[in-house]
Amino acid sequence: MMLSLARQINIDSTQVEILPPEDASQAWVVQEIQRSYPTQVDAVAFDPDTMEVTDQVDFSDYGLVSKLARWGIDIHMGTMFGLANQIVMFLVAIAIAAMVVWGYVMWWQRRPKHDPSRRFGITPARGVLRGAPWWGVAAVVVGAVAVGVLLPLVGLSLIAFVLVDAFLALRARRRGART
């Protein structure tokens, strides 16, 4: 009965969840749980005595950020777009694991081998970005800003890294001027 009432409202997914009320003051809830595209996550609540709609939530009423968050979670979990999405996510996971391994390989290749007084490997020369083409530097800056907007915690970490690096560059320049 609840499903037929919900079908009359806006619940048209083949995958639904029907939650009975826990006590007399709560309502029956029928919600869509289909996570493929287009996303169907509408929900409706019915008063158990009168069977009238007490609340309704439609995915079309979600704001853009809420929709993007829902889609991002579904893509991340591999439930949206089916097998193709799962294969892409598998390849992304393999790429991340490969970057971690290659990071250790690069460190191993730069490690100090014969000079026990050096704690770290040879660092890249300062100012190498001055020799890079302007469009390459601009692309990196645009990419960094985009990542910072989409992933704020990564953006804050990136800003902290740039500030520490600028401080170390300023300190190295002042030490070089004194000698």
C-alpha positions as CSV (number, residue, x, y, z in Angstrom):
1,M,0.0,0.0,0.0
2,M,2.8,2.5,0.9
3,L,4.6,1.7,-2.4
4,S,1.4,2.4,-4.5
5,L,0.9,5.7,-2.7
6,A,4.5,6.6,-3.2
7,R,4.3,5.7,-6.9
8,Q,1.4,8.3,-7.2
9,I,3.7,11.0,-5.8
10,N,7.1,10.8,-7.5
11,I,8.7,7.5,-6.5
12,D,9.3,5.7,-9.8
13,S,12.6,3.8,-9.2
14,T,12.7,0.1,-9.2
15,Q,14.9,0.1,-6.1
16,V,13.1,1.5,-3.0
17,E,13.4,1.3,0.7
18,I,10.2,1.3,2.8
19,L,10.7,2.3,6.5
20,P,7.8,1.7,8.9
21,P,7.3,4.2,11.7
22,E,9.1,3.3,15.0
23,D,6.2,4.8,17.1
24,A,2.8,6.5,16.6
25,S,4.3,9.9,16.2
26,Q,6.4,9.0,13.2
27,A,5.6,8.5,9.5
28,W,6.1,5.8,6.9
29,V,9.0,6.7,4.6
30,V,9.4,5.4,1.1
31,Q,12.8,6.4,-0.5
32,E,14.5,5.6,-3.7
33,I,17.9,4.0,-3.4
34,Q,19.0,3.7,-7.0
35,R,22.5,5.1,-7.4
36,S,22.9,4.8,-11.2
37,Y,22.7,7.8,-13.5
38,P,20.3,9.6,-13.6
39,T,20.3,9.5,-9.8
40,Q,17.0,8.6,-8.2
41,V,17.0,9.4,-4.5
42,D,13.6,11.0,-4.0
43,A,11.8,10.3,-0.7
44,V,8.3,10.7,0.6
45,A,6.8,10.4,4.1
46,F,3.2,9.5,4.9
47,D,1.2,10.0,8.1
48,P,0.3,6.5,9.3
49,D,-3.3,7.5,10.3
50,T,-4.4,9.7,7.4
51,M,-2.0,8.4,4.7
52,E,-1.3,12.0,3.6
53,V,2.1,13.2,2.6
54,T,3.9,14.9,5.5
55,D,7.2,15.4,3.8
56,Q,8.7,15.1,0.3
57,V,12.3,15.4,-0.9
58,D,13.0,15.4,-4.6
59,F,16.5,15.1,-6.0
60,S,15.6,17.7,-8.6
61,D,15.2,20.2,-5.7
62,Y,18.8,19.6,-4.5
63,G,21.2,22.4,-5.0
64,L,24.2,22.0,-7.4
65,V,26.7,21.4,-4.6
66,S,24.4,18.7,-3.1
67,K,24.0,17.0,-6.4
68,L,27.7,17.1,-7.1
69,A,28.4,15.6,-3.6
70,R,25.9,12.8,-4.2
71,W,27.3,12.0,-7.6
72,G,30.9,12.2,-6.3
73,I,30.1,9.7,-3.5
74,D,28.3,7.4,-6.0
75,I,31.2,7.6,-8.5
76,H,33.8,7.0,-5.7
77,M,31.9,4.0,-4.4
78,G,31.6,2.6,-8.0
79,T,27.8,2.5,-8.0
80,M,27.2,5.1,-10.7
81,F,27.7,4.0,-14.4
82,G,28.1,0.4,-13.4
83,L,31.1,-1.7,-14.5
84,A,32.7,1.1,-16.6
85,N,33.0,3.3,-13.5
86,Q,34.4,0.4,-11.4
87,I,37.1,-0.2,-14.1
88,V,38.0,3.5,-14.2
89,M,38.2,3.6,-10.3
90,F,40.4,0.5,-10.3
91,L,42.8,2.1,-12.8
92,V,42.9,5.3,-10.7
93,A,43.7,3.2,-7.6
94,I,46.5,1.4,-9.5
95,A,47.8,4.8,-10.7
96,I,47.9,6.1,-7.1
97,A,49.7,3.0,-5.9
98,A,52.2,3.3,-8.7
99,M,52.8,7.0,-7.8
100,V,53.6,6.0,-4.3
101,V,56.0,3.3,-5.4
102,W,57.7,5.6,-7.9
103,G,58.0,8.3,-5.2
104,Y,60.0,5.9,-3.1
105,V,62.1,4.9,-6.1
106,M,62.9,8.6,-6.9
107,W,63.8,9.1,-3.2
108,W,66.1,6.1,-3.3
109,Q,67.8,7.4,-6.4
110,R,68.4,10.8,-4.9
111,R,69.5,9.6,-1.5
112,P,73.0,10.5,-0.3
113,K,75.2,7.5,-1.1
114,H,78.8,8.4,-0.2
115,D,78.6,11.5,1.9
116,P,77.6,10.5,5.5
117,S,77.4,14.2,6.5
118,R,74.4,14.8,4.2
119,R,71.1,13.7,5.7
120,F,69.1,14.3,2.5
121,G,69.7,14.0,-1.2
122,I,70.6,16.9,-3.6
123,T,67.7,19.3,-3.8
124,P,66.7,20.9,-7.1
125,A,68.1,24.4,-7.8
126,R,66.0,27.3,-6.7
127,G,64.4,29.4,-9.5
128,V,64.0,26.6,-12.0
129,L,60.4,27.8,-12.7
130,R,61.9,31.0,-14.2
131,G,63.1,28.9,-17.1
132,A,59.7,27.2,-17.7
133,P,57.3,28.5,-20.3
134,W,54.7,31.0,-19.0
135,W,51.8,28.8,-20.2
136,G,53.2,25.8,-18.3
137,V,53.5,27.8,-15.1
138,A,49.9,29.2,-15.7
139,A,48.6,25.7,-16.3
140,V,50.1,24.5,-13.0
141,V,48.7,27.5,-11.1
142,V,45.2,27.0,-12.6
143,G,45.3,23.3,-11.8
144,A,46.4,24.0,-8.2
145,V,43.6,26.6,-7.7
146,A,41.1,24.1,-9.1
147,V,42.3,21.4,-6.8
148,G,42.2,23.8,-3.9
149,V,38.6,24.8,-4.6
150,L,37.4,21.2,-5.1
151,L,39.4,19.8,-2.3
152,P,39.9,22.6,0.3
153,L,42.1,20.6,2.7
154,V,44.5,19.8,-0.1
155,G,44.4,23.5,-1.1
156,L,45.3,24.5,2.5
157,S,48.1,22.1,2.5
158,L,49.4,23.4,-0.8
159,I,49.2,27.0,0.4
160,A,51.1,26.0,3.6
161,F,53.8,24.2,1.4
162,V,54.2,27.3,-0.8
163,L,54.5,29.6,2.2
164,V,57.1,27.4,3.8
165,D,59.0,27.2,0.6
166,A,58.9,31.0,0.1
167,F,60.1,31.5,3.6
168,L,63.0,29.1,3.1
169,A,63.9,30.8,-0.2
170,L,63.9,34.2,1.4
171,R,66.1,32.9,4.3
172,A,68.5,31.3,1.8
173,R,68.7,34.6,-0.2
174,R,69.4,36.6,3.0
175,R,72.1,34.1,4.0
176,G,73.7,34.3,0.5
177,A,73.7,38.2,0.7
178,R,75.6,38.1,4.0
179,T,78.5,36.0,2.8
